[in-house]
Amino acid sequence: MPDTKITALVLAAGKGTRMHSAKAKVLQTLLNEPMLYYVYAALKPIMQENILTVVGHDAEGVETAFPDKADQFITQDEQLGTGHALQVSWDAVEKTGATHCLVINGDTPLVTVEALHRITNVVGCCDLAFMTITPRDTGAFGRVVRDPERRITAIVEAKDYDLNVHGPVTGEVNAGVYLLKMDTIGPLLSKLKNENKSGEYYITDIVELAVSEGLTIDGVQCGDDISLMGINSPRELITAENTLRRQIVDEKLDSGVLIHNPDTVILGPKVEVEPGAEIFGHCEIYGKSTVKAGARLGSYNYILDSTFEGGCDVRQFNHIENATVGEKCWVGPYARLRPGAVMKKDARVGNFVEMKKATLGEGAKANHLTYLGDADVGAGSNIGAGTITCNYDGKNKFVTTIGEGAFIGSNTALVAPVTIGKDALVGAGSTITKDVPEGQGAVARGKQVNIKRRLKKS
């Protein structure tokens, strides 16, 4: 329909008391991403930029998590129910020029683009449409009431359902996704009442109001589609997270990624893994991480927002965050790459080596027990065991520069700012506070003194 415009309204103001958390319910995470992220991801292909969000409890936290959406937030100062959220948002929706409003709860992280297409496809066919499901456990979902002719007459919240009044339970429940025609549903909002056990204004009551006004209603039946079910407890959150994890891992396997022990591999929704990469469980990869074809990630690795080039070998038990591992690099076991760590082609980081905001040049090695912070290590350099770049003086951070082909002996402290020249050598056990020129050697340690030992008489 050429004159149709749909604006989405995401309800994200609730606390979710059953989650037992101070933060907004929609900020609870699945695979290291807030559940609200998944709702936005499903809406984006359909709605583009016409997405408004109602925030309330922990509104600042939601804005911090989604700063790019904040200019389209509507604040519900008092959380008096979903119907009240719709009332306080209606003016903002009207200002978008929408003919229809798609309302969705922000706690439905499993919702898919395909499911949302099902309801948007009925636009123009009725005044009010909502999606229904028939799950095995109807739980706390609102019950759909139909008359003997199967026409929808109401949605009744579980706690308010009365068998004597509403009849036998059918098993069909409200999925919490609505498509509302602006000009016919708008006038009904002022008629919402809070005469129920919760004392809240329910959006579900609009159905009964619409029936009384003779408006057309459509229940889009989706069977037992669990993708539409909301999250109300820690158990439900983890069940949904496990569902997402399996979906993502199966998708990567089918695309040509080799995943050993896949039941123990966790991949976040933003992670990109090319066919031909190899991953071993147990392994967790989150954020905007990229694993190129030919990369090998061993078991028991925690990875966030990092890139792995082809041919790299990340061994077991490493923690890697905001780092880049270049082509044919070796990492670990037991290494830590912190934000800003960059390993160039053929570089090696071994056991108990930590890098932070440091670059290890092509073919450079730091094989044991080393800290490289705020450092630039040239190609082909060798960093001995126990080396530390002393980058912090208590107030400021400083950079250590190590030239190509340099050799740093074991148990060396490089006190920044300092530069070690190309092909320079630093003797083991040195504390270097001054620059070492190219091609020269440096030793900075106390002279050894041997003292005769006094032995106790037995």
Number of C-alpha atoms within 10 A of each C-alpha: 6 4 6 11 15 23 23 25 27 26 24 29 29 26 19 19 12 11 18 11 11 11 18 23 28 26 20 19 16 22 20 15 18 21 24 25 20 19 22 20 15 19 22 14 11 17 15 11 13 18 22 22 25 24 27 22 21 18 22 15 14 24 15 11 16 13 11 9 16 17 10 15 21 22 18 23 14 12 18 17 19 19 22 22 29 22 18 16 20 16 11 15 22 16 8 14 13 20 18 26 25 24 22 24 26 29 29 26 29 21 23 16 15 10 16 19 14 14 20 17 9 15 22 13 12 14 21 26 23 22 22 27 25 19 17 10 8 18 10 11 22 22 27 25 23 16 11 6 6 8 13 18 18 21 24 22 21 15 13 13 17 13 9 7 7 18 12 11 14 12 16 23 25 26 27 22 21 28 24 23 21 19 13 14 19 16 9 16 19 10 9 18 14 15 10 12 9 13 11 17 23 23 20 22 20 22 25 18 18 19 16 10 12 10 15 14 20 20 17 18 18 18 12 14 16 18 18 25 24 20 25 16 15 13 11 14 21 15 14 21 19 15 14 21 22 16 13 17 20 15 12 18 14 11 13 15 20 18 19 17 13 18 14 17 22 21 24 21 22 15 19 18 22 19 17 17 22 21 24 21 18 19 23 20 26 22 20 16 24 20 25 21 19 20 25 24 24 22 21 20 25 18 23 22 18 25 22 27 22 20 19 25 23 25 21 21 20 25 19 26 23 20 26 23 29 25 21 23 25 23 29 24 20 20 26 25 28 21 18 18 25 24 30 21 22 21 27 25 28 21 21 19 24 24 26 20 18 25 25 29 25 21 20 26 25 28 22 21 21 25 23 26 25 24 26 19 27 25 23 20 26 22 28 22 22 20 25 21 23 24 20 15 10 6 5 7 13 16 21 23 22 29 24 22 21 26 24 27 20 20 19 25 21 27 21 23 19 21 22 29 22 21 19 21 23 24 19 21 18 20 21 23 15 15 18 21 16 16 14 14 17 19 16 16 13 9 6 6 6 6 6 6 6 6 6 5 4 3
